[in-house]
């Protein structure tokens, strides 16, 4: 039996769409393993991973993930751009890819 995450973390009005932000701030060491972990998360929990790439091409594009390139900005402008993407996708939680790679 699968357990589902608490929906109180997400403010989306559409109950069928949950997005989780994954911040990539440096080149990925093992993109294949991370992609597998994210695909399992998406399939098992019904959550869409949205990648916030601060490095341009991060390697997860080839696996079909939604990758938002926020590498063109720095400092406060980068924070504003990331916030704009978070609002667009209705992302309430962003996890660093380094933290996820420890589990993949």
C-alpha positions in Angstrom: 0.0 0.0 0.0 1.4 3.4 -1.0 1.4 6.3 1.4 0.9 9.7 -0.1 2.5 12.9 1.1 0.5 15.5 3.0 -1.3 17.9 0.6 -1.0 20.7 3.2 2.4 21.5 1.8 1.0 22.4 -1.6 -1.3 25.4 -2.2 -2.4 24.3 -5.7 -6.2 24.5 -6.2 -5.9 21.6 -8.7 -5.7 18.6 -6.4 -4.5 16.4 -9.3 -1.3 18.5 -10.0 1.5 18.6 -7.5 5.0 20.0 -8.4 8.2 19.7 -6.5 11.2 21.9 -7.4 14.6 20.5 -7.7 17.4 23.1 -7.6 20.6 22.2 -9.6 23.3 24.6 -8.6 26.3 22.7 -9.8 26.9 20.0 -12.4 25.3 16.7 -11.5 27.7 13.8 -10.6 25.2 11.0 -11.5 22.3 12.4 -13.5 21.1 8.9 -14.5 20.7 7.8 -10.9 19.0 11.0 -10.0 16.7 10.8 -13.0 15.6 7.3 -11.9 14.9 8.5 -8.4 12.8 11.4 -9.7 10.9 9.2 -12.1 10.0 6.8 -9.3 8.9 9.8 -7.2 6.8 11.1 -10.0 5.2 7.7 -10.7 4.6 6.5 -7.1 3.5 9.9 -5.7 2.0 11.6 -8.7 4.3 14.6 -8.2 5.8 16.4 -11.2 9.5 17.3 -10.6 10.4 20.7 -12.0 14.1 21.2 -12.3 15.5 24.7 -11.6 18.8 24.6 -13.3 21.4 27.2 -12.3 24.0 25.5 -14.6 22.2 25.7 -18.0 22.1 22.2 -19.5 22.0 19.9 -16.4 21.6 16.5 -18.0 18.1 15.8 -16.8 16.6 17.2 -20.0 17.2 14.0 -21.9 15.0 12.0 -19.5 12.0 14.2 -20.3 11.9 16.3 -17.1 10.7 19.9 -17.2 13.9 21.9 -16.8 13.7 25.6 -16.2 17.0 27.3 -17.0 17.6 30.0 -14.4 21.4 30.2 -15.1 21.2 33.5 -17.0 20.9 35.6 -13.8 22.9 36.2 -10.7 22.3 37.4 -7.2 18.9 39.0 -6.5 17.9 38.8 -10.1 18.4 35.0 -10.0 16.3 34.8 -6.8 13.6 36.8 -8.6 13.7 34.6 -11.6 13.5 31.4 -9.5 10.6 32.9 -7.6 8.8 33.7 -10.9 9.2 30.1 -12.0 8.0 28.8 -8.6 4.9 30.8 -8.9 4.2 29.7 -12.5 4.4 26.0 -11.6 2.9 26.6 -8.1 6.0 25.1 -6.4 5.9 25.4 -2.6 8.9 23.2 -1.9 12.4 23.2 -3.5 15.0 20.6 -2.7 18.7 20.9 -3.6 19.8 18.2 -6.0 22.8 17.5 -3.8 20.4 16.3 -1.1 18.6 14.0 -3.5 21.7 12.5 -5.0 22.6 11.2 -1.5 19.5 9.0 -1.7 19.9 7.9 -5.4 
